[in-house]
Amino acid sequence: MELVKCETVDLEVPASAEIVLEGYVKLDELRTEGPFGDHTGFYSLEDEYPVFHVTCITHRKNPIYSTTIVGKPPMEDAWMGKAVERIFLPLMKLTLPEIVDVNLPVEGIFHNLMIVSIRKSYPGHARKVMNGIWALGQAMFTKCIVVVDEDVNVQDIGDVVLKVFNHIDLSATYNSRSARWTPWTTPRVFPTSALRWALTPRANGRPRALPVRGPMRS
């Protein structure tokens, strides 16, 4: 990639860049910003943020300004989020090879809900996967994680709801932990909580197969 020197700062930028904003930030200077309409479909609260002082703007002839429109989902970023889901799945499997598939539903705004299917091999395996996911970079912001067996199609929300709410036992499958505050979820005075449900079948603490039931007849 060809690089060129900036006009006012001692940095280099790609020569093919559409638009370049040059400037500086003072670490001790903050100003109030917001509230803003966010990708969640709700307004994020106003808060103090660093100030970027622009010293120069350069651009190509007839530059293209890439952007997305935020609002009540699904919006343009919904498809970007689903692409991220598919791109990062193989990387997640490198760290957690027991993962079969992952679904970040558009309605969950991606970081609010993650449905994971795993090949369970021992009691507590789902909890191990959950904690592993919360240790994967920005996956730490995931509010709710639902773990199911590998025979559940996580891309089929109907199948997930059927299996989860027929087999749920909150006394055995529910855990919660405190999580970091994020500006697009809740006010700063109310730190977010993270929930995890492990819906992999077990008997006496050991994995077991669920009996197959036929359709109900009237």
N, C-alpha and C positions, 0 to 999 in steps of 0.2 A: 504494500500500500504506500503510495506516495504521500509524503508529509510536507507541509509548508509552515514557515514560522508565522506566528501571530503578529499583529500590528502593534499591540500595546502591552502584551504580557510575554514572559519568557517561556513560552510553550509552543508545541507543534500540534497541528491538527490535520486531519485527512484533507488532501487537496480537492477531493471530490465532494466535500461536505456541502449540503444545500445552504445552510445558514450557520454562522458561527457567532456566538455571543462571547465577547471578551470582558473580563472584569475581575473584581476581587470581593472577598467576604471578610469582614472583621468579626473575629470569634466572640467578641464581647458586645456585639450590636444585634439587638432583637427588635422586631416590630410586630404589632398585632395584625394577624391575617385571618380572614374568614368572617362569617361561616361560608362554606362552599358546598354546592351540590356535589355529592360524591357518587362513586360507582355503585354504592349500596342502594341508591334510590332515596337516601336520606341526606340531610345536611350534617356535615361535620362541624363541630363547634369552633369558634374563634380561639386562637392561641398565639403564643409568641414564637416567631420563626426568624432564622438568620436573614440578613439583608444582602442581596447581591447587587453590587454597584457596577453598572455597565459602562465600560470605557470605549468600546468599539463594537460595531456590528458589520460583518462582511457576509456576502452571499453570492451565489452564482447568478447568472442572468436568468430571469424568470424562475426563481427557486420554488421548490415544492415544500410546503409546510405540512408535515405529517402530524395528524392529531386524531383523536376519537371524541365522540360526544358522550358525556356521562349523563345518566338519568335513571329512571326506574328500569331495572333490568327486565328482560335481556336487551342489552345495547351492543355496540360494536365490540366492546372489550370482552363480552361473553365468549365469543369465538376465539379470541386470543387466549382466554383462560383455558378453554378446552384443549387448545393446541399445547399449552404449557403442560397440562395434565398428561398428554400422550408423550411429550418430549422427555419429561422427567421420570416417567414410570420406569424405564430401563435403568436409570441412575439410582432410583430408590431400591430397585431389586439388587443392585450391586452391594448395598449396605444391608438390606433386609431381603435375602433371597426367598424367604417363605411367602412373600407377597405374590399374589396371582394377578390381581387387577385393582385399580383405584378409580373411583368416580368422585369428582368435585362438582356437584350439581350446580347448574347456573343459578337456581333459586337460593342456594346457600352462599352465593357471592364467593364461591371457591374457598376462601379462607375461613368460612364459618362452618362448613360441614365437609368431612371426608369419609367416604364409605370405602372400606378396604376388605378384600377377600384374601384369606391366607390358607396355606396348607398347615393346619395345626397338628403338632406332634407331641405336645406335653401340656399339662395343666398350667395355666398362667401364661401360655404362649401369646395370647392376644394382648395382654398387658405389656409384655416385652416389646411387641410390635408398636403399640401405641407410644410408649416412651421413646422408642427409636425414631418414630416419625417426628415427635416433638423436638428431637435433637437435630433434625435435618434443616438447617438454615431457616428460611422464612416459613417453613412448615410449623415452626414454633408458634405461629399466630393462629393455628387452626383451633377454632372454638370447640367443635364437636367431632369426635372420631367414633365411627361405628365399625366394628370388626365382625365379619361373618365368615362362614366356612367357604371353601373353594367352590362348592356346588351352587352357591348363590350368585346369580348374575348381577353384579353391582351396577351395571348400566341399565338394568330394568328396575325402576323405582318400585313398581308394583310388586315384583318378586321380593325385593328387599323389605318392603313394609309388611308383606305377608309373613315372611320368616321371622323378622325382628319382633313384631308385636304379638306373634303367637308364642314365641319362645322366651320372651324377656322375663327375667327375674331380677328386679332391681337390687335385691339384697345381695345377689351374687355377681351381677354383671356391671353394676354402675360404680364408677369412680369419678372423682372430681379433683381438680387442682387449681390453685390460683395461677393466673397468667398475666403477662405484661399488658399494660394499657396500650391500645392502638387508637389513633385519632379517628378512624373511620367506623368504630364500633360503638363505644360508650363514652360518656363524659369522663374526664380524668379522675373525678372524685369517686367513680365507681369502677374499680379495676375489673377487667373481664375475667370470667371463670371458664375453665375448659372442662368439658364433660367427655367421658369415654364409656362406651358400652361394648362389652365383649359378648357377642351373641354366638359363640361357638358351642355346640351341644356338649354336655358332659353329664356324667353320673358318678356320684361319690367322688367328685374332684377329678375324674378322668374323662377323656373324650369318649363319646359314644355316638353311634349312628341314630338318627331320629327314625321312628317308625313311619312307613309310608302309609298315608291315609287317602282313601278314595274321596271323590266329591260327595258333598252332602246331598241327600235325596229328600224331597218333600214327601 
